[in-house]
Amino acid sequence: MRFTITEVVCAAALFMFAVGTQANDPGSAQREREYKVAVAHADTEYREAKKDCASRQGNDKDVCLKQAKAEHVSAVEDAKAKRKAGAAVASATDEKLEAQYKVAKEKCDALSGDAKDACERNAKARYHQ
C-alpha cells in the first residue's frame, strides 16, 4: 500500500495533536508538534526524492541523491531553528513581563494600606505573576 505525501503529512499532524500537550508551557508543546510535523514532511519528501533518483544512473543518480539529502538536511535544520527561535521569543517575553512587574511593584511601594494591596494585586494580574 502506497501513501501520498499529503496523506502522510495529514496523518502525522493528526498523530501529533492526538498525543496531547505539555501542561507547563502550551507554546512549547505547539512548537514541538510543528517541529515533528515539519520533520515528518521532510522525511516523506526525502523518500519520494530518493525514489525519483532510482531511475537514474551513474553520476546523475549520485547528484540526484546528494541533492535530495541536502534538501532534507536543510528542511530539518530550518525546523530546528524555528523551534529554538520560538522558545527564545517565549523566554524573552517572560523576562520582559517579570521586569515590568518589578517596576509596577516598586511603584506600589509609594502607596500604603489598602491602596498598596490593590496596586500589588493589579500588578500581579497584569503581568501574570
N, CA, C and O atoms as a GROMACS GRO file, in nm:
protein
  516
    1MET      N    1   0.084  -0.117   0.000
    1MET     CA    2   0.000   0.000   0.000
    1MET      C    3   0.089   0.125   0.000
    1MET      O    4   0.182   0.136   0.080
    2ARG      N    5   0.059   0.215  -0.088
    2ARG     CA    6   0.140   0.335  -0.103
    2ARG      C    7   0.061   0.458  -0.063
    2ARG      O    8  -0.055   0.472  -0.101
    3PHE      N    9   0.122   0.547   0.014
    3PHE     CA   10   0.056   0.668   0.061
    3PHE      C   11   0.110   0.788  -0.013
    3PHE      O   12   0.226   0.791  -0.053
    4THR      N   13   0.024   0.887  -0.032
    4THR     CA   14   0.070   1.011  -0.093
    4THR      C   15   0.133   1.098   0.015
    4THR      O   16   0.115   1.075   0.134
    5ILE      N   17   0.206   1.196  -0.029
    5ILE     CA   18   0.271   1.288   0.065
    5ILE      C   19   0.167   1.356   0.153
    5ILE      O   20   0.187   1.371   0.273
    6THR      N   21   0.058   1.399   0.093
    6THR     CA   22  -0.047   1.467   0.168
    6THR      C   23  -0.104   1.378   0.277
    6THR      O   24  -0.127   1.423   0.389
    7GLU      N   25  -0.128   1.251   0.244
    7GLU     CA   26  -0.182   1.158   0.343
    7GLU      C   27  -0.085   1.139   0.460
    7GLU      O   28  -0.128   1.136   0.576
    8VAL      N   29   0.043   1.128   0.430
    8VAL     CA   30   0.142   1.108   0.535
    8VAL      C   31   0.150   1.231   0.625
    8VAL      O   32   0.155   1.219   0.747
    9VAL      N   33   0.152   1.349   0.564
    9VAL     CA   34   0.161   1.472   0.643
    9VAL      C   35   0.036   1.490   0.729
    9VAL      O   36   0.046   1.526   0.846
   10CYS      N   37  -0.080   1.464   0.672
   10CYS     CA   38  -0.204   1.476   0.750
   10CYS      C   39  -0.207   1.375   0.865
   10CYS      O   40  -0.246   1.409   0.976
   11ALA      N   41  -0.164   1.253   0.837
   11ALA     CA   42  -0.160   1.152   0.942
   11ALA      C   43  -0.064   1.193   1.053
   11ALA      O   44  -0.094   1.176   1.171
   12ALA      N   45   0.051   1.245   1.015
   12ALA     CA   46   0.149   1.289   1.114
   12ALA      C   47   0.092   1.404   1.197
   12ALA      O   48   0.110   1.407   1.319
   13ALA      N   49   0.025   1.498   1.133
   13ALA     CA   50  -0.032   1.611   1.205
   13ALA      C   51  -0.140   1.563   1.302
   13ALA      O   52  -0.144   1.608   1.417
   14LEU      N   53  -0.225   1.474   1.258
   14LEU     CA   54  -0.329   1.421   1.347
   14LEU      C   55  -0.268   1.345   1.464
   14LEU      O   56  -0.316   1.356   1.577
   15PHE      N   57  -0.165   1.269   1.436
   15PHE     CA   58  -0.097   1.196   1.543
   15PHE      C   59  -0.041   1.292   1.646
   15PHE      O   60  -0.055   1.269   1.766
   16MET      N   61   0.022   1.398   1.601
   16MET     CA   62   0.083   1.494   1.693
   16MET      C   63  -0.024   1.559   1.782
   16MET      O   64  -0.001   1.580   1.901
   17PHE      N   65  -0.139   1.592   1.724
   17PHE     CA   66  -0.245   1.653   1.803
   17PHE      C   67  -0.307   1.552   1.899
   17PHE      O   68  -0.352   1.590   2.007
   18ALA      N   69  -0.310   1.425   1.861
   18ALA     CA   70  -0.368   1.321   1.947
   18ALA      C   71  -0.278   1.288   2.065
   18ALA      O   72  -0.327   1.242   2.168
   19VAL      N   73  -0.150   1.312   2.052
   19VAL     CA   74  -0.055   1.279   2.158
   19VAL      C   75  -0.083   1.361   2.284
   19VAL      O   76  -0.067   1.310   2.395
   20GLY      N   77  -0.124   1.485   2.270
   20GLY     CA   78  -0.154   1.568   2.386
   20GLY      C   79  -0.058   1.684   2.397
   20GLY      O   80   0.033   1.699   2.315
   21THR      N   81  -0.078   1.765   2.500
   21THR     CA   82   0.006   1.882   2.519
   21THR      C   83   0.076   1.875   2.653
   21THR      O   84   0.036   1.801   2.743
   22GLN      N   85   0.181   1.953   2.665
   22GLN     CA   86   0.252   1.960   2.791
   22GLN      C   87   0.184   2.065   2.879
   22GLN      O   88   0.144   2.170   2.831
   23ALA      N   89   0.172   2.035   3.008
   23ALA     CA   90   0.100   2.125   3.099
   23ALA      C   91   0.179   2.251   3.130
   23ALA      O   92   0.118   2.356   3.151
   24ASN      N   93   0.309   2.246   3.134
   24ASN     CA   94   0.389   2.360   3.177
   24ASN      C   95   0.385   2.476   3.080
   24ASN      O   96   0.365   2.590   3.120
   25ASP      N   97   0.404   2.449   2.952
   25ASP     CA   98   0.413   2.554   2.853
   25ASP      C   99   0.341   2.510   2.727
   25ASP      O  100   0.400   2.440   2.644
   26PRO      N  101   0.215   2.550   2.709
   26PRO     CA  102   0.141   2.509   2.590
   26PRO      C  103   0.210   2.554   2.461
   26PRO      O  104   0.200   2.485   2.359
   27GLY      N  105   0.278   2.668   2.464
   27GLY     CA  106   0.351   2.714   2.346
   27GLY      C  107   0.462   2.618   2.310
   27GLY      O  108   0.490   2.595   2.192
   28SER      N  109   0.526   2.563   2.411
   28SER     CA  110   0.632   2.466   2.388
   28SER      C  111   0.578   2.341   2.320
   28SER      O  112   0.639   2.287   2.228
   29ALA      N  113   0.464   2.295   2.365
   29ALA     CA  114   0.402   2.177   2.305
   29ALA      C  115   0.366   2.205   2.159
   29ALA      O  116   0.384   2.119   2.073
   30GLN      N  117   0.315   2.323   2.133
   30GLN     CA  118   0.279   2.360   1.995
   30GLN      C  119   0.403   2.364   1.907
   30GLN      O  120   0.401   2.313   1.794
   31ARG      N  121   0.510   2.424   1.958
   31ARG     CA  122   0.634   2.430   1.879
   31ARG      C  123   0.688   2.290   1.852
   31ARG      O  124   0.738   2.262   1.743
   32GLU      N  125   0.678   2.202   1.951
   32GLU     CA  126   0.726   2.065   1.934
   32GLU      C  127   0.642   1.991   1.829
   32GLU      O  128   0.697   1.917   1.747
   33ARG      N  129   0.510   2.011   1.833
   33ARG     CA  130   0.424   1.947   1.732
   33ARG      C  131   0.458   1.998   1.592
   33ARG      O  132   0.469   1.920   1.497
   34GLU      N  133   0.476   2.129   1.580
   34GLU     CA  134   0.511   2.188   1.450
   34GLU      C  135   0.644   2.133   1.400
   34GLU      O  136   0.660   2.104   1.282
   35TYR      N  137   0.739   2.118   1.491
   35TYR     CA  138   0.870   2.063   1.456
   35TYR      C  139   0.856   1.920   1.405
   35TYR      O  140   0.910   1.885   1.300
   36LYS      N  141   0.783   1.839   1.478
   36LYS     CA  142   0.767   1.697   1.439
   36LYS      C  143   0.694   1.684   1.306
   36LYS      O  144   0.729   1.598   1.225
   37VAL      N  145   0.594   1.767   1.282
   37VAL     CA  146   0.524   1.764   1.154
   37VAL      C  147   0.617   1.805   1.041
   37VAL      O  148   0.616   1.745   0.934
   38ALA      N  149   0.698   1.909   1.064
   38ALA     CA  150   0.791   1.955   0.961
   38ALA      C  151   0.895   1.847   0.929
   38ALA      O  152   0.929   1.826   0.813
   39VAL      N  153   0.945   1.779   1.032
   39VAL     CA  154   1.043   1.673   1.011
   39VAL      C  155   0.978   1.555   0.938
   39VAL      O  156   1.039   1.496   0.849
   40ALA      N  157   0.856   1.520   0.976
   40ALA     CA  158   0.786   1.411   0.908
   40ALA      C  159   0.765   1.445   0.760
   40ALA      O  160   0.779   1.359   0.673
   41HIS      N  161   0.732   1.570   0.734
   41HIS     CA  162   0.714   1.614   0.595
   41HIS      C  163   0.847   1.607   0.519
   41HIS      O  164   0.851   1.562   0.405
   42ALA      N  165   0.954   1.651   0.583
   42ALA     CA  166   1.086   1.646   0.520
   42ALA      C  167   1.127   1.502   0.493
   42ALA      O  168   1.183   1.472   0.387
   43ASP      N  169   1.100   1.412   0.586
   43ASP     CA  170   1.131   1.270   0.566
   43ASP      C  171   1.055   1.212   0.448
   43ASP      O  172   1.110   1.137   0.368
   44THR      N  173   0.928   1.248   0.439
   44THR     CA  174   0.845   1.199   0.328
   44THR      C  175   0.897   1.252   0.194
   44THR      O  176   0.908   1.177   0.096
   45GLU      N  177   0.928   1.379   0.192
   45GLU     CA  178   0.983   1.439   0.069
   45GLU      C  179   1.114   1.372   0.030
   45GLU      O  180   1.140   1.348  -0.088
   46TYR      N  181   1.197   1.342   0.128
   46TYR     CA  182   1.327   1.277   0.103
   46TYR      C  183   1.307   1.137   0.044
   46TYR      O  184   1.374   1.100  -0.052
   47ARG      N  185   1.215   1.062   0.102
   47ARG     CA  186   1.188   0.927   0.048
   47ARG      C  187   1.137   0.934  -0.096
   47ARG      O  188   1.178   0.854  -0.180
   48GLU      N  189   1.050   1.028  -0.123
   48GLU     CA  190   0.998   1.044  -0.259
   48GLU      C  191   1.110   1.085  -0.356
   48GLU      O  192   1.116   1.035  -0.468
   49ALA      N  193   1.196   1.174  -0.312
   49ALA     CA  194   1.306   1.219  -0.398
   49ALA      C  195   1.401   1.102  -0.427
   49ALA      O  196   1.451   1.088  -0.539
   50LYS      N  197   1.427   1.020  -0.326
   50LYS     CA  198   1.515   0.903  -0.347
   50LYS      C  199   1.452   0.806  -0.447
   50LYS      O  200   1.522   0.746  -0.528
   51LYS      N  201   1.320   0.790  -0.442
   51LYS     CA  202   1.253   0.703  -0.539
   51LYS      C  203   1.267   0.760  -0.680
   51LYS      O  204   1.287   0.686  -0.776
   52ASP      N  205   1.258   0.892  -0.691
   52ASP     CA  206   1.273   0.956  -0.821
   52ASP      C  207   1.416   0.937  -0.874
   52ASP      O  208   1.437   0.927  -0.995
   53CYS      N  209   1.512   0.933  -0.784
   53CYS     CA  210   1.652   0.918  -0.825
   53CYS      C  211   1.684   0.774  -0.868
   53CYS      O  212   1.782   0.751  -0.940
   54ALA      N  213   1.604   0.680  -0.827
   54ALA     CA  214   1.632   0.539  -0.856
   54ALA      C  215   1.635   0.509  -1.005
   54ALA      O  216   1.707   0.418  -1.048
   55SER      N  217   1.560   0.582  -1.083
   55SER     CA  218   1.556   0.556  -1.228
   55SER      C  219   1.678   0.610  -1.302
   55SER      O  220   1.700   0.578  -1.418
   56ARG      N  221   1.756   0.691  -1.236
   56ARG     CA  222   1.876   0.749  -1.299
   56ARG      C  223   1.995   0.657  -1.280
   56ARG      O  224   1.991   0.562  -1.202
   57GLN      N  225   2.102   0.688  -1.354
   57GLN     CA  226   2.221   0.604  -1.345
   57GLN      C  227   2.347   0.689  -1.338
   57GLN      O  228   2.349   0.805  -1.380
   58GLY      N  229   2.451   0.628  -1.283
   58GLY     CA  230   2.582   0.692  -1.281
   58GLY      C  231   2.587   0.817  -1.197
   58GLY      O  232   2.524   0.826  -1.092
   59ASN      N  233   2.664   0.914  -1.246
   59ASN     CA  234   2.684   1.039  -1.174
   59ASN      C  235   2.553   1.116  -1.158
   59ASN      O  236   2.532   1.183  -1.056
   60ASP      N  237   2.466   1.106  -1.256
   60ASP     CA  238   2.337   1.175  -1.249
   60ASP      C  239   2.259   1.127  -1.127
   60ASP      O  240   2.195   1.207  -1.058
   61LYS      N  241   2.263   0.996  -1.100
   61LYS     CA  242   2.196   0.939  -0.984
   61LYS      C  243   2.262   0.988  -0.855
   61LYS      O  244   2.194   1.023  -0.759
   62ASP      N  245   2.395   0.989  -0.852
   62ASP     CA  246   2.468   1.035  -0.734
   62ASP      C  247   2.434   1.180  -0.700
   62ASP      O  248   2.412   1.215  -0.584
   63VAL      N  249   2.432   1.264  -0.805
   63VAL     CA  250   2.399   1.405  -0.786
   63VAL      C  251   2.255   1.420  -0.735
   63VAL      O  252   2.228   1.500  -0.646
   64CYS      N  253   2.165   1.343  -0.792
   64CYS     CA  254   2.025   1.347  -0.750
   64CYS      C  255   2.010   1.310  -0.603
   64CYS      O  256   1.938   1.376  -0.529
   65LEU      N  257   2.078   1.203  -0.561
   65LEU     CA  258   2.072   1.160  -0.421
   65LEU      C  259   2.132   1.263  -0.326
   65LEU      O  260   2.078   1.288  -0.219
   66LYS      N  261   2.244   1.322  -0.367
   66LYS     CA  262   2.308   1.425  -0.284
   66LYS      C  263   2.217   1.548  -0.271
   66LYS      O  264   2.206   1.607  -0.164
   67GLN      N  265   2.152   1.585  -0.381
   67GLN     CA  266   2.061   1.699  -0.379
   67GLN      C  267   1.942   1.670  -0.288
   67GLN      O  268   1.899   1.757  -0.212
   68ALA      N  269   1.888   1.549  -0.296
   68ALA     CA  270   1.775   1.510  -0.210
   68ALA      C  271   1.816   1.515  -0.063
   68ALA      O  272   1.741   1.565   0.021
   69LYS      N  273   1.935   1.464  -0.032
   69LYS     CA  274   1.984   1.464   0.106
   69LYS      C  275   2.006   1.608   0.155
   69LYS      O  276   1.973   1.640   0.269
   70ALA      N  277   2.061   1.692   0.069
   70ALA     CA  278   2.085   1.831   0.107
   70ALA      C  279   1.953   1.904   0.137
   70ALA      O  280   1.945   1.980   0.234
   71GLU      N  281   1.852   1.880   0.056
   71GLU     CA  282   1.722   1.943   0.080
   71GLU      C  283   1.660   1.891   0.210
   71GLU      O  284   1.596   1.967   0.282
   72HIS      N  285   1.678   1.762   0.238
   72HIS     CA  286   1.626   1.704   0.362
   72HIS      C  287   1.694   1.767   0.484
   72HIS      O  288   1.628   1.809   0.579
   73VAL      N  289   1.826   1.772   0.480
   73VAL     CA  290   1.901   1.830   0.592
   73VAL      C  291   1.861   1.977   0.611
   73VAL      O  292   1.844   2.022   0.724
   74SER      N  293   1.846   2.049   0.503
   74SER     CA  294   1.807   2.190   0.510
   74SER      C  295   1.670   2.205   0.575
   74SER      O  296   1.651   2.292   0.661
   75ALA      N  297   1.574   2.123   0.536
   75ALA     CA  298   1.439   2.132   0.592
   75ALA      C  299   1.438   2.098   0.741
   75ALA      O  300   1.371   2.165   0.819
   76VAL      N  301   1.513   1.996   0.780
   76VAL     CA  302   1.520   1.958   0.921
   76VAL      C  303   1.587   2.068   1.004
   76VAL      O  304   1.540   2.101   1.113
   77GLU      N  305   1.694   2.123   0.953
   77GLU     CA  306   1.763   2.231   1.026
   77GLU      C  307   1.677   2.356   1.036
   77GLU      O  308   1.679   2.424   1.138
   78ASP      N  309   1.600   2.387   0.931
   78ASP     CA  310   1.509   2.501   0.938
   78ASP      C  311   1.404   2.477   1.046
   78ASP      O  312   1.368   2.570   1.119
   79ALA      N  313   1.354   2.355   1.056
   79ALA     CA  314   1.255   2.322   1.159
   79ALA      C  315   1.316   2.337   1.299
   79ALA      O  316   1.251   2.389   1.390
   80LYS      N  317   1.440   2.292   1.316
   80LYS     CA  318   1.508   2.306   1.445
   80LYS      C  319   1.525   2.454   1.481
   80LYS      O  320   1.502   2.494   1.595
   81ALA      N  321   1.567   2.533   1.383
   81ALA     CA  322   1.588   2.676   1.408
   81ALA      C  323   1.458   2.746   1.446
   81ALA      O  324   1.455   2.831   1.534
   82LYS      N  325   1.351   2.708   1.379
   82LYS     CA  326   1.221   2.768   1.409
   82LYS      C  327   1.177   2.732   1.550
   82LYS      O  328   1.122   2.815   1.622
   83ARG      N  329   1.200   2.606   1.589
   83ARG     CA  330   1.163   2.562   1.724
   83ARG      C  331   1.243   2.638   1.830
   83ARG      O  332   1.187   2.683   1.930
   84LYS      N  333   1.373   2.654   1.807
   84LYS     CA  334   1.457   2.726   1.903
   84LYS      C  335   1.422   2.874   1.908
   84LYS      O  336   1.422   2.935   2.015
   85ALA      N  337   1.393   2.932   1.793
   85ALA     CA  338   1.358   3.074   1.788
   85ALA      C  339   1.228   3.098   1.865
   85ALA      O  340   1.216   3.197   1.937
   86GLY      N  341   1.133   3.008   1.851
   86GLY     CA  342   1.006   3.021   1.924
   86GLY      C  343   1.028   3.016   2.073
   86GLY      O  344   0.965   3.091   2.148
   87ALA      N  345   1.115   2.926   2.117
   87ALA     CA  346   1.145   2.915   2.260
   87ALA      C  347   1.215   3.041   2.309
   87ALA      O  348   1.189   3.087   2.421
   88ALA      N  349   1.303   3.098   2.228
   88ALA     CA  350   1.374   3.220   2.267
   88ALA      C  351   1.277   3.337   2.280
   88ALA      O  352   1.289   3.418   2.371
   89VAL      N  353   1.182   3.346   2.189
   89VAL     CA  354   1.082   3.454   2.195
   89VAL      C  355   0.997   3.439   2.321
   89VAL      O  356   0.969   3.537   2.389
   90ALA      N  357   0.956   3.316   2.352
   90ALA     CA  358   0.876   3.292   2.472
   90ALA      C  359   0.954   3.330   2.597
   90ALA      O  360   0.899   3.390   2.690
   91SER      N  361   1.082   3.294   2.600
   91SER     CA  362   1.165   3.326   2.716
   91SER      C  363   1.182   3.477   2.731
   91SER      O  364   1.174   3.530   2.841
   92ALA      N  365   1.204   3.544   2.620
   92ALA     CA  366   1.220   3.690   2.623
   92ALA      C  367   1.092   3.757   2.672
   92ALA      O  368   1.097   3.854   2.747
   93THR      N  369   0.978   3.707   2.629
   93THR     CA  370   0.850   3.762   2.673
   93THR      C  371   0.834   3.747   2.823
   93THR      O  372   0.790   3.839   2.891
   94ASP      N  373   0.869   3.629   2.875
   94ASP     CA  374   0.860   3.606   3.019
   94ASP      C  375   0.951   3.701   3.096
   94ASP      O  376   0.912   3.756   3.199
   95GLU      N  377   1.072   3.721   3.045
   95GLU     CA  378   1.166   3.811   3.111
   95GLU      C  379   1.115   3.955   3.110
   95GLU      O  380   1.130   4.027   3.209
   96LYS      N  381   1.056   3.997   3.000
   96LYS     CA  382   1.002   4.133   2.991
   96LYS      C  383   0.889   4.153   3.090
   96LYS      O  384   0.881   4.256   3.157
   97LEU      N  385   0.799   4.054   3.098
   97LEU     CA  386   0.689   4.064   3.193
   97LEU      C  387   0.740   4.071   3.337
   97LEU      O  388   0.688   4.147   3.418
   98GLU      N  389   0.840   3.992   3.367
   98GLU     CA  390   0.899   3.993   3.501
   98GLU      C  391   0.957   4.130   3.534
   98GLU      O  392   0.938   4.182   3.644
   99ALA      N  393   1.029   4.189   3.438
   99ALA     CA  394   1.089   4.320   3.460
   99ALA      C  395   0.981   4.427   3.477
   99ALA      O  396   0.994   4.514   3.564
  100GLN      N  397   0.876   4.422   3.397
  100GLN     CA  398   0.768   4.519   3.409
  100GLN      C  399   0.693   4.503   3.541
  100GLN      O  400   0.649   4.602   3.600
  101TYR      N  401   0.680   4.379   3.587
  101TYR     CA  402   0.616   4.354   3.716
  101TYR      C  403   0.696   4.417   3.829
  101TYR      O  404   0.640   4.476   3.921
  102LYS      N  405   0.828   4.403   3.823
  102LYS     CA  406   0.913   4.460   3.927
  102LYS      C  407   0.899   4.612   3.932
  102LYS      O  408   0.898   4.671   4.041
  103VAL      N  409   0.889   4.676   3.816
  103VAL     CA  410   0.870   4.821   3.811
  103VAL      C  411   0.736   4.858   3.873
  103VAL      O  412   0.728   4.950   3.955
  104ALA      N  413   0.631   4.786   3.835
  104ALA     CA  414   0.498   4.816   3.888
  104ALA      C  415   0.494   4.795   4.039
  104ALA      O  416   0.434   4.875   4.112
  105LYS      N  417   0.557   4.690   4.086
  105LYS     CA  418   0.560   4.662   4.230
  105LYS      C  419   0.636   4.773   4.305
  105LYS      O  420   0.597   4.814   4.415
  106GLU      N  421   0.743   4.821   4.244
  106GLU     CA  422   0.820   4.929   4.306
  106GLU      C  423   0.735   5.056   4.316
  106GLU      O  424   0.742   5.129   4.414
  107LYS      N  425   0.654   5.082   4.214
  107LYS     CA  426   0.565   5.198   4.217
  107LYS      C  427   0.462   5.184   4.329
  107LYS      O  428   0.420   5.283   4.390
  108CYS      N  429   0.422   5.060   4.356
  108CYS     CA  430   0.325   5.035   4.463
  108CYS      C  431   0.383   5.067   4.600
  108CYS      O  432   0.308   5.096   4.693
  109ASP      N  433   0.514   5.062   4.614
  109ASP     CA  434   0.577   5.088   4.743
  109ASP      C  435   0.553   5.232   4.789
  109ASP      O  436   0.565   5.262   4.908
  110ALA      N  437   0.519   5.319   4.696
  110ALA     CA  438   0.491   5.458   4.734
  110ALA      C  439   0.355   5.470   4.802
  110ALA      O  440   0.327   5.571   4.866
  111LEU      N  441   0.272   5.369   4.789
  111LEU     CA  442   0.138   5.371   4.848
  111LEU      C  443   0.141   5.299   4.983
  111LEU      O  444   0.242   5.241   5.022
  112SER      N  445   0.027   5.303   5.052
  112SER     CA  446   0.019   5.231   5.179
  112SER      C  447  -0.122   5.177   5.199
  112SER      O  448  -0.217   5.223   5.137
  113GLY      N  449  -0.133   5.078   5.286
  113GLY     CA  450  -0.262   5.023   5.323
  113GLY      C  451  -0.331   4.950   5.210
  113GLY      O  452  -0.269   4.876   5.133
  114ASP      N  453  -0.464   4.974   5.202
  114ASP     CA  454  -0.546   4.906   5.101
  114ASP      C  455  -0.506   4.945   4.959
  114ASP      O  456  -0.512   4.863   4.867
  115ALA      N  457  -0.466   5.069   4.941
  115ALA     CA  458  -0.424   5.114   4.808
  115ALA      C  459  -0.301   5.037   4.761
  115ALA      O  460  -0.292   5.001   4.643
  116LYS      N  461  -0.208   5.012   4.852
  116LYS     CA  462  -0.088   4.937   4.817
  116LYS      C  463  -0.124   4.792   4.784
  116LYS      O  464  -0.073   4.736   4.687
  117ASP      N  465  -0.210   4.732   4.866
  117ASP     CA  466  -0.253   4.593   4.841
  117ASP      C  467  -0.323   4.581   4.705
  117ASP      O  468  -0.297   4.487   4.630
  118ALA      N  469  -0.411   4.675   4.675
  118ALA     CA  470  -0.481   4.673   4.548
  118ALA      C  471  -0.385   4.692   4.431
  118ALA      O  472  -0.398   4.628   4.327
  119CYS      N  473  -0.289   4.781   4.451
  119CYS     CA  474  -0.188   4.807   4.347
  119CYS      C  475  -0.108   4.681   4.318
  119CYS      O  476  -0.082   4.648   4.202
  120GLU      N  477  -0.066   4.609   4.424
  120GLU     CA  478   0.012   4.487   4.406
  120GLU      C  479  -0.070   4.376   4.341
  120GLU      O  480  -0.019   4.302   4.257
  121ARG      N  481  -0.198   4.364   4.380
  121ARG     CA  482  -0.285   4.264   4.316
  121ARG      C  483  -0.301   4.294   4.167
  121ARG      O  484  -0.298   4.204   4.083
  122ASN      N  485  -0.319   4.422   4.137
  122ASN     CA  486  -0.333   4.465   3.998
  122ASN      C  487  -0.206   4.433   3.918
  122ASN      O  488  -0.213   4.386   3.805
  123ALA      N  489  -0.092   4.459   3.977
  123ALA     CA  490   0.036   4.433   3.909
  123ALA      C  491   0.054   4.283   3.884
  123ALA      O  492   0.097   4.242   3.776
  124LYS      N  493   0.020   4.202   3.984
  124LYS     CA  494   0.031   4.056   3.967
  124LYS      C  495  -0.059   4.007   3.854
  124LYS      O  496  -0.018   3.925   3.772
  125ALA      N  497  -0.181   4.059   3.851
  125ALA     CA  498  -0.275   4.016   3.747
  125ALA      C  499  -0.230   4.066   3.609
  125ALA      O  500  -0.239   3.993   3.510
  126ARG      N  501  -0.185   4.187   3.604
  126ARG     CA  502  -0.147   4.248   3.476
  126ARG      C  503  -0.024   4.182   3.415
  126ARG      O  504  -0.016   4.167   3.293
  127TYR      N  505   0.072   4.143   3.498
  127TYR     CA  506   0.198   4.090   3.448
  127TYR      C  507   0.212   3.939   3.472
  127TYR      O  508   0.322   3.884   3.469
  128HIS      N  509   0.098   3.875   3.495
  128HIS     CA  510   0.093   3.727   3.502
  128HIS      C  511   0.189   3.668   3.606
  128HIS      O  512   0.260   3.572   3.577
  129GLN      N  513   0.190   3.724   3.724
  129GLN     CA  514   0.280   3.676   3.830
  129GLN      C  515   0.205   3.592   3.930
  129GLN      O  516   0.263   3.543   4.026
   0.00000   0.00000   0.00000
